[in-house]
Amino acid sequence: MDNNFQHYHVGIIGAGIMGQGLAFQCAKFGHKVTLLDISEQVLTDARTKITQLQRFDIVMQRQGKTPAGTASGKFLDNISFTNDWADLGECTFIVENATELESTKLDIFKRISSIIGNNVVVGVNTSCVSITKLAACLENPERVIGLHFSNPVHMMPAVEMVRGLFNSDSVIQEAQQFLAGMQMHGIVVNDSPGFISNRVMLAYINEAIYCVHEGVATAGDVDQIFRECLSHTMGPLQTADLIGLDTILQAMNVVYGNFSDSKYRPCILLKRMVDAGMLGRKSGKGFYNYSIN
Ligand SMILES: NC(=O)c1ccc[n+]([C@@H]2O[C@H](COP(=O)([O-])OP(=O)(O)OC[C@H]3O[C@@H](n4cnc5c(N)ncnc54)[C@H](O)[C@@H]3O)[C@@H](O)[C@H]2O)c1
């Protein structure tokens, strides 16, 4: 790793889509990683997925779509997988990536308050939950900052960095340095429901789901219009499948609950698909069918 950047022992809470991607990215740039999840099965799957990410990343590097890392050797050995919260005690930087439910994240913050060091910066990877509300669970709330990574983490150069009400400038600088060490940078916005990206994108995805629900067009045709008429790389329903329909629904509920504005009311089709376990890529079926391996 470039000597100008500090090595951290990064504690990542939640080993789902985002936790896996972030664990890989951190290890690729020389950080030691402790990846925690409450589910043994998720931790087992995460090992496999992270190995697959490494293969995919090598191809992307050859195509110039992702930078080379700075770690050498078998850097994935620097990731440890655990369900023991005490293992976070030695971490020097934390990123919380668990399920997009305010109650889950609040429980996690209350839990880690007595485990992690008092000066450790805590990043929150959330689509919508208030950074300020989570920060209030910790002593030194100024060290909690929103780090809204995008999916796939290792392919995206920028992170929506969310400044909570308590944040100090030094924490923002430290988080920027953490990202810079992985050849990423943060774009700082203030704490508001859905921040910028999700406030705009959720309304767009939800409207596309309404179009399918009302029979205006098929999912394939909606996406094709965005790709072929508007030059988007992906259509809104492909994006929804990539993010996870459960995550979209949970995020919409948070934004809708905060703004009480009907433009954020989740479409009934989205709710029914989540009820049916059609969560998108991660479950093998959403608006499209996927092979899970
Ligand atoms: N999926 C995306 O494209 C995307 C993009 C940006 C941000 N996010 C945000 O990142 C976070 C994680 O999203 P994801 O897509 O990885 O979700 P996911 O459903 O794939 O993974 C969430 C993980 O959290 C774990 N978990 C649940 N409760 C927990 C607890 N109490 N302690 C520890 N782990 C727990 C689950 O077992 C699961 O493995 C969410 O807040 C989401 O809004 C997601």
The ligand as an ORCA input file, in Angstrom:
! r2SCAN-3c Opt
* xyz 0 1
  N     -27.411     -3.395     -2.372
  C     -27.026     -2.212     -2.810
  O     -26.920     -1.973     -4.022
  C     -26.689     -1.125     -1.826
  C     -26.046      0.023     -2.296
  C     -25.675      1.006     -1.385
  C     -25.958      0.845     -0.026
  N     -26.605     -0.270      0.394
  C     -26.873     -0.376      1.837
  O     -25.927     -1.276      2.401
  C     -26.529     -1.986      3.486
  C     -26.411     -3.476      3.231
  O     -27.086     -3.778      2.016
  P     -26.871     -5.174      1.268
  O     -27.385     -4.978     -0.093
  O     -25.487     -5.671      1.486
  O     -27.911     -6.084      2.079
  P     -27.943     -7.673      2.196
  O     -29.347     -8.011      2.507
  O     -27.290     -8.305      1.023
  O     -27.010     -7.947      3.474
  C     -27.322     -7.495      4.760
  C     -26.621     -8.408      5.743
  O     -26.814     -7.893      7.071
  C     -26.860     -9.021      7.928
  N     -27.455     -8.617      9.184
  C     -28.768     -8.413      9.476
  N     -28.886     -8.054     10.768
  C     -27.635     -8.018     11.265
  C     -27.107     -7.721     12.562
  N     -27.896     -7.388     13.582
  N     -25.772     -7.765     12.740
  C     -24.949     -8.121     11.720
  N     -25.384     -8.424     10.471
  C     -26.717     -8.375     10.263
  C     -27.686    -10.042      7.155
  O     -27.479    -11.365      7.654
  C     -27.172     -9.845      5.741
  O     -26.125    -10.741      5.443
  C     -27.992     -1.522      3.569
  O     -28.114     -0.527      4.544
  C     -28.237     -0.964      2.170
  O     -29.229      0.021      2.151
  C     -26.956     -1.270     -0.461
*
